[in-house]
Amino acid sequence: MGSIFRPKPPALPPVQPAPEPPPAEISAEEKERIAKEQAAVERRRKGRKSTILTGPLGIQEDKDEKLETLLGK
């Protein structure tokens, strides 16, 4: 019954179109800075990767490459 006595809501305003995005032009300095950052990331990634001695299946070394220990051979 409440809908009979309630006023109608006002009409919604028309939807405006979205503005066009700015052109994706990057200056030479910006391209150089991005390239330097990516190179630095790659250098750091390679540095850490060389310190990992195990693979997904465990230690990946042959019997010939094993170091002899004092307790046994």
ZIQUIHU-V449374 format. One record per backbone hydrogen bond with DSSP energy under -0.5 kcal/mol. NH is the residue of the N-H (numbers start at 0). CO is the residue of the C=O. If there is no record, write none. Layout:
BEGIN
nh = <NH & NH>
co = <CO & CO>
END
This chain:
BEGIN
nh = <3 & 4 & 5 & 24 & 30 & 31 & 32 & 33 & 34 & 35 & 36 & 37 & 38 & 39 & 40 & 41 & 42 & 43 & 44 & 45 & 46 & 47 & 48 & 49 & 50 & 51 & 51 & 52 & 54 & 57 & 59 & 65 & 65 & 68>
co = <0 & 0 & 1 & 22 & 26 & 27 & 28 & 29 & 30 & 31 & 32 & 33 & 34 & 35 & 36 & 37 & 38 & 39 & 40 & 41 & 42 & 43 & 44 & 45 & 47 & 47 & 48 & 50 & 57 & 54 & 52 & 61 & 62 & 71>
END
